[in-house]
Amino acid sequence: MIAAAVGCGGSTEELPRAAEPARSPASSEAPAGRVVDVGHKPEGLAFDPVTGILAVGLTNPDRLAFVDGASGRVLRRVVLPESPRHLSLAGPGGPVLVPAERSDEILEVSLPGGRVRATPVGRFPHDAAAAGGRLWVGDELGASVSVVEDGRLLAQLAAPIQPGGVAATTDRRHVAVVGVKERAIEVYDSRTLQSRGKADVGIGPTHVAGAGGRFFVVDTRGNALLEVRLDPVRIHRRTHLAGTPYGIALDRARRRYWVTLTAQNRVAEMTDRRILRYFPTVRQPNSVAVDPDSGRVFVASRKDGTLQLLDPGRYTDDGTRIR
């Protein structure tokens, strides 16, 4: 393993607790689209356009559900050694990247077969992204990011305190890690493993998504979506987004961002700078994903074990369903 400095850079006692999603109220309106049962406490979604499979993380028992994105039918459930949180794809066709928090492993689960390869990483891995032919895993309780190559730990790099969000730019040349306790973002070169810079980001950041050569950070406590640019690493734009935003998914084909609002049981459809529409969701909408071919949006309810299938093209600009 390549030696790398790992450290917190300060006392964690001086920092506020990391932001969390709101405890969603009872739903006041029916979710848009269709709702199906998927399993216990679903959180973490990743859609693969090659197989048409939506991977859904489940807990107690710990499983990865493979759902047919067209019908919403559960195709199979893959046994996991520990409960998942965030999910992502290594690339089109898979595998699905599953950080297994309490077993300190990154799992690579093949599609559609469900074969699991486990690699030990740092303490309490929470999120992961693929870039530069490697896997980048945020070790949430280790203040580090583990870099995995060909099933082995290549390096552990110092990261902002409590790295809870990880994402790569579209070309996979840069990786961003968001320290949810330190409230900072650090960007790395995926080829050299060197830091490109670090900056404060919001008052309660959680999730991050890469788009082109930029990153978009959900400031959950600050009720905003933050656009982060490189050279130098900095916040370029802040878009107000009330409702305790949490999960984020990017539809690159349509240049749309989907952000869940956990205090309101809604999901916002956005451009990179403004809100277009809101849709009612299932209760406790912590996770969202998009089918890039059809534009279908998937929202998971951690509260009642359901999955929402929403086709935005069937609605007018004011949210009225087209019959």
Protein Blocks (a to p, Z undefined) as FASTA:
>chain_A
ZZddddehiafklpccddddddddddfbdcehjdddfbehiehiaddfklopacdddehi
addddddfknopafbdcddfbdcfbdcdfbghiaaddddfklopacddddfklpacdddd
dehifbdcdeehiacdddfknopacddeehiafbdcdddehiabdcddfkopaccdddfk
lopacdddfklopafbdcdedjbdfbdcdehjbccdddfknopaddddehiaddfbdcdd
ehiaabdcddfknopacdddfklopaddddfkbcfbdcdddehilbccddfknopacddd
fknopacdddfklpcfkopacZZ
